[in-house]
Amino acid sequence: MAVTIHVNGKSNSLVHKGSMGIAKSTLPDVCKTPTPGGPVPIPYPVIVSMSSDLKKGSKKVKFDGGNSAAIKGSEFSRCTGDEPGTVGGIKSSTNMKEATWILYSFDVKIEGKNACRLSDKMMMNHGNTACLSGCGNIPVAGDGAEHDVSCAVKECDNASYDLKSTPEKDSKGRSGNRCKVLGRKKHDCVKEKLDRKENEGILSEGSFDMEGKLPASTSSPSIIMSQQINPGGVSPWYSAFGKMRKAVKAVGGGSIKGLIRRPDVVLVGDSGNTVIDLKFPCPGKVKRGKKTRGYMPSADVPSASYMTEATRESYELIAGQGKVKTIAPQECKQEICP
């Protein structure tokens, strides 16, 4: 059953009877179990409850084909995995009983009760143990331009690359060259995939005139367009830099540093742009020279920690009334892609 309802997040999905939600205990379910010498407390390492056993959910409001939604006060009516513990849990005195919600949305309600989501924590077997990793659930399948970007990031990070012939130091003797080359390869992969979409609302690696220096600029900042190469299209980066050097030279010369910005992706909108900075943190094995070929997924580091304040300020100008965000593979793991 497809899940189409977002709750507090792009892929944070609503749990309902048909969402294939699964709660697994992260703490043992200790139940008193009959033995020849009398009941003995035995820890059952993993018990499982499922959203298909949802009870006390929404009654009138249904989702994704008529499914009752999980709300505050609802429960997964039973668990499996502790069947031998028939004398009952050391706290609950029960086995094979319900899972109930610890967390839920604080601002999204269904029939007046808080909606329950992917990753919300649960008590299990009538409070005898808990699912502290949160309920697993099908994420919402994304759509639109931002979904296309996230899928491109996910696919390119999971691709195979060859750095065997790439030296660790660059031509100036600086270390970290393999990390730079790997990052560039992944960026190029994303650009190629987005260009293939032929979506006019997705601008991949377009250059912006930040101060209106070019004669063709109508505002500041403005996208640098091409007249010779792909007339009417976005100017390639090398052409954009050449144009800026020529414009600055015409008024006396000087540095062009800061006059051009080239965001990884801009999603063009009527009321403002979404400027996206893509980050592919270098894997530790590549840094240490232990991995130079094959599957080289990025380090599990939040993308926001990589954007400088100067870059953010420039991107906010390009965004206008829109937003600036960073995306790394870590944020795309739950994205459902074709």
DAZIPE-V862458 format. One record per residue. N is the residue number from 0. RES is the residue in one letter. BURIAL is # if it has 24 or more other C-alpha atoms within 12 Angstrom, else .. Layout:
# DAZIPE-V862458
n:N res:RES burial:BURIAL
n:N res:RES burial:BURIAL
This chain:
# DAZIPE-V862458
n:0 res:M burial:.
n:1 res:A burial:#
n:2 res:V burial:#
n:3 res:T burial:#
n:4 res:I burial:#
n:5 res:H burial:#
n:6 res:V burial:#
n:7 res:N burial:.
n:8 res:G burial:.
n:9 res:K burial:#
n:10 res:S burial:#
n:11 res:N burial:#
n:12 res:S burial:#
n:13 res:L burial:#
n:14 res:V burial:#
n:15 res:H burial:#
n:16 res:K burial:#
n:17 res:G burial:#
n:18 res:S burial:#
n:19 res:M burial:#
n:20 res:G burial:#
n:21 res:I burial:#
n:22 res:A burial:#
n:23 res:K burial:#
n:24 res:S burial:#
n:25 res:T burial:#
n:26 res:L burial:#
n:27 res:P burial:#
n:28 res:D burial:#
n:29 res:V burial:#
n:30 res:C burial:#
n:31 res:K burial:#
n:32 res:T burial:#
n:33 res:P burial:.
n:34 res:T burial:.
n:35 res:P burial:.
n:36 res:G burial:.
n:37 res:G burial:.
n:38 res:P burial:.
n:39 res:V burial:.
n:40 res:P burial:#
n:41 res:I burial:.
n:42 res:P burial:#
n:43 res:Y burial:#
n:44 res:P burial:.
n:45 res:V burial:#
n:46 res:I burial:#
n:47 res:V burial:#
n:48 res:S burial:#
n:49 res:M burial:#
n:50 res:S burial:#
n:51 res:S burial:#
n:52 res:D burial:#
n:53 res:L burial:#
n:54 res:K burial:#
n:55 res:K burial:#
n:56 res:G burial:#
n:57 res:S burial:#
n:58 res:K burial:.
n:59 res:K burial:.
n:60 res:V burial:.
n:61 res:K burial:.
n:62 res:F burial:#
n:63 res:D burial:.
n:64 res:G burial:.
n:65 res:G burial:.
n:66 res:N burial:#
n:67 res:S burial:#
n:68 res:A burial:#
n:69 res:A burial:#
n:70 res:I burial:#
n:71 res:K burial:#
n:72 res:G burial:#
n:73 res:S burial:#
n:74 res:E burial:#
n:75 res:F burial:#
n:76 res:S burial:#
n:77 res:R burial:#
n:78 res:C burial:#
n:79 res:T burial:#
n:80 res:G burial:#
n:81 res:D burial:#
n:82 res:E burial:#
n:83 res:P burial:#
n:84 res:G burial:#
n:85 res:T burial:#
n:86 res:V burial:#
n:87 res:G burial:#
n:88 res:G burial:#
n:89 res:I burial:#
n:90 res:K burial:.
n:91 res:S burial:#
n:92 res:S burial:.
n:93 res:T burial:#
n:94 res:N burial:#
n:95 res:M burial:#
n:96 res:K burial:#
n:97 res:E burial:#
n:98 res:A burial:#
n:99 res:T burial:#
n:100 res:W burial:#
n:101 res:I burial:#
n:102 res:L burial:#
n:103 res:Y burial:#
n:104 res:S burial:#
n:105 res:F burial:.
n:106 res:D burial:.
n:107 res:V burial:.
n:108 res:K burial:.
n:109 res:I burial:#
n:110 res:E burial:.
n:111 res:G burial:.
n:112 res:K burial:.
n:113 res:N burial:#
n:114 res:A burial:#
n:115 res:C burial:#
n:116 res:R burial:#
n:117 res:L burial:#
n:118 res:S burial:#
n:119 res:D burial:#
n:120 res:K burial:#
n:121 res:M burial:#
n:122 res:M burial:#
n:123 res:M burial:#
n:124 res:N burial:#
n:125 res:H burial:#
n:126 res:G burial:#
n:127 res:N burial:#
n:128 res:T burial:#
n:129 res:A burial:#
n:130 res:C burial:#
n:131 res:L burial:.
n:132 res:S burial:.
n:133 res:G burial:#
n:134 res:C burial:#
n:135 res:G burial:#
n:136 res:N burial:#
n:137 res:I burial:#
n:138 res:P burial:#
n:139 res:V burial:#
n:140 res:A burial:#
n:141 res:G burial:#
n:142 res:D burial:.
n:143 res:G burial:.
n:144 res:A burial:#
n:145 res:E burial:#
n:146 res:H burial:#
n:147 res:D burial:#
n:148 res:V burial:#
n:149 res:S burial:#
n:150 res:C burial:#
n:151 res:A burial:#
n:152 res:V burial:#
n:153 res:K burial:#
n:154 res:E burial:#
n:155 res:C burial:#
n:156 res:D burial:#
n:157 res:N burial:.
n:158 res:A burial:.
n:159 res:S burial:.
n:160 res:Y burial:#
n:161 res:D burial:.
n:162 res:L burial:#
n:163 res:K burial:.
n:164 res:S burial:.
n:165 res:T burial:.
n:166 res:P burial:#
n:167 res:E burial:#
n:168 res:K burial:.
n:169 res:D burial:.
n:170 res:S burial:.
n:171 res:K burial:.
n:172 res:G burial:.
n:173 res:R burial:.
n:174 res:S burial:.
n:175 res:G burial:#
n:176 res:N burial:#
n:177 res:R burial:#
n:178 res:C burial:#
n:179 res:K burial:#
n:180 res:V burial:#
n:181 res:L burial:#
n:182 res:G burial:#
n:183 res:R burial:#
n:184 res:K burial:#
n:185 res:K burial:#
n:186 res:H burial:#
n:187 res:D burial:#
n:188 res:C burial:#
n:189 res:V burial:#
n:190 res:K burial:#
n:191 res:E burial:.
n:192 res:K burial:#
n:193 res:L burial:#
n:194 res:D burial:#
n:195 res:R burial:.
n:196 res:K burial:.
n:197 res:E burial:.
n:198 res:N burial:.
n:199 res:E burial:.
n:200 res:G burial:#
n:201 res:I burial:#
n:202 res:L burial:#
n:203 res:S burial:#
n:204 res:E burial:#
n:205 res:G burial:#
n:206 res:S burial:#
n:207 res:F burial:#
n:208 res:D burial:#
n:209 res:M burial:#
n:210 res:E burial:#
n:211 res:G burial:.
n:212 res:K burial:#
n:213 res:L burial:#
n:214 res:P burial:.
n:215 res:A burial:.
n:216 res:S burial:.
n:217 res:T burial:.
n:218 res:S burial:.
n:219 res:S burial:#
n:220 res:P burial:#
n:221 res:S burial:#
n:222 res:I burial:#
n:223 res:I burial:#
n:224 res:M burial:#
n:225 res:S burial:.
n:226 res:Q burial:.
n:227 res:Q burial:.
n:228 res:I burial:.
n:229 res:N burial:.
n:230 res:P burial:.
n:231 res:G burial:.
n:232 res:G burial:.
n:233 res:V burial:#
n:234 res:S burial:#
n:235 res:P burial:#
n:236 res:W burial:#
n:237 res:Y burial:.
n:238 res:S burial:.
n:239 res:A burial:#
n:240 res:F burial:#
n:241 res:G burial:.
n:242 res:K burial:#
n:243 res:M burial:#
n:244 res:R burial:#
n:245 res:K burial:.
n:246 res:A burial:#
n:247 res:V burial:#
n:248 res:K burial:.
n:249 res:A burial:.
n:250 res:V burial:.
n:251 res:G burial:.
n:252 res:G burial:.
n:253 res:G burial:.
n:254 res:S burial:.
n:255 res:I burial:#
n:256 res:K burial:.
n:257 res:G burial:.
n:258 res:L burial:#
n:259 res:I burial:#
n:260 res:R burial:#
n:261 res:R burial:#
n:262 res:P burial:#
n:263 res:D burial:#
n:264 res:V burial:#
n:265 res:V burial:#
n:266 res:L burial:#
n:267 res:V burial:#
n:268 res:G burial:.
n:269 res:D burial:.
n:270 res:S burial:.
n:271 res:G burial:.
n:272 res:N burial:#
n:273 res:T burial:#
n:274 res:V burial:#
n:275 res:I burial:#
n:276 res:D burial:#
n:277 res:L burial:#
n:278 res:K burial:#
n:279 res:F burial:#
n:280 res:P burial:#
n:281 res:C burial:#
n:282 res:P burial:#
n:283 res:G burial:.
n:284 res:K burial:.
n:285 res:V burial:#
n:286 res:K burial:#
n:287 res:R burial:.
n:288 res:G burial:#
n:289 res:K burial:.
n:290 res:K burial:#
n:291 res:T burial:#
n:292 res:R burial:.
n:293 res:G burial:.
n:294 res:Y burial:.
n:295 res:M burial:#
n:296 res:P burial:#
n:297 res:S burial:#
n:298 res:A burial:.
n:299 res:D burial:.
n:300 res:V burial:.
n:301 res:P burial:.
n:302 res:S burial:#
n:303 res:A burial:#
n:304 res:S burial:.
n:305 res:Y burial:.
n:306 res:M burial:.
n:307 res:T burial:.
n:308 res:E burial:.
n:309 res:A burial:.
n:310 res:T burial:#
n:311 res:R burial:#
n:312 res:E burial:.
n:313 res:S burial:#
n:314 res:Y burial:#
n:315 res:E burial:#
n:316 res:L burial:#
n:317 res:I burial:#
n:318 res:A burial:#
n:319 res:G burial:#
n:320 res:Q burial:.
n:321 res:G burial:.
n:322 res:K burial:#
n:323 res:V burial:#
n:324 res:K burial:#
n:325 res:T burial:#
n:326 res:I burial:#
n:327 res:A burial:#
n:328 res:P burial:#
n:329 res:Q burial:#
n:330 res:E burial:#
n:331 res:C burial:#
n:332 res:K burial:.
n:333 res:Q burial:#
n:334 res:E burial:#
n:335 res:I burial:#
n:336 res:C burial:.
n:337 res:P burial:.
